[in-house]
């Protein structure tokens, strides 16, 4: 091998090393940018959560009769939004077609027209003047042995309107097994 061949081989190796370094550097730059984006996203999300309107949280939902659910919120509610059955979703724990009962089938991620409780199958009435305790009565009984999740949305505080998110939290006792 001549000196020129060695020089060419060294140059090719140096070029490959330089390309490899750029690839690693570019991946590192992309990873750094991704971390920056995630950090900014977290800051924006935290800011939005701090800006969320005050709202009542469902403390408890429990079955008190075959066709009734007791609901209790942590704060006084706007009666118009709290007694609007379309603001509630009773989700079951199965996704396939279920027998007729109080819950809607499926494990969707949001309240929609297709899974909300309909006014022709249920009514909500206050238990007392607290504006925090309600009874939801259905035309049908809950399915025995089926897990039900009560998921209210859009319920406002007394004297307020405009809340457009969920009214349950990590400490809500909003699940019951049908009896």
Secondary structure by P-SEA (a helix, b strand, c coil): ccaaaaaaaaaaaaaaaaaaaaaaaaaaaaaaaaaaaaaaaaaaaaaaaaaccbbbbbcccccccccbbbbbbccccccccccccccccccccccccccccccccccccccccccccccccbbbbbccccccbbbbbbcccccccbbbbbbbccccccccccccccccccccccccccc
